[in-house]
Amino acid sequence: MRPPAVDHALRLRSLWTAWLLATLFHVELGLMPLFHGHSADIHSSLDDRWLPLLFDAMAVYFVIPLMALVLIAYDASGPRPRRRWRWLHLGLSLVYTLTNIPHLLADLLLPDARVDQVGLMLVLLLLGLLINREAWLWARQPLLRSAAPATAGDARTAPHRSSAVPAPPSASPGAPAADG
């Protein structure tokens, strides 16, 4: 069977990487101020006792796509691709896209919303939609099982030749064979 024309797993890894980078700059992890020489101190209107829970939730929200990224790489390069994982990944990508929609709306409704943060949230939503599309195509793609490793005498390691007996050197039809 021919390999697929499009490597959806590679596209997914690239899209999730872009999504994770955009997320780093969207959430208040103190990265943007550091690039401008300012303090990375986080100011919040949230009561200080809730901050550890908020940061833990943000870490989990960030780590899940990171794990998905690794699992996609293993599934795409392993000997036994998993259809169930592909459909689970599609569901995961849909959940993440659905969480980005209210987040974008909340950013738009904030009276003191920063344009750069709204723009990043829009980028995250668009990346999420691309991830959903590729995840759908990847889940529906036929599974290609890797064959066992080729051995030295295996036909897969030999140059592309027919397994039939080779023809004699350029003899024209009806010409006498050369003795030699």
Beta strands, then each sheet from edge to edge (+ up, - down):
end
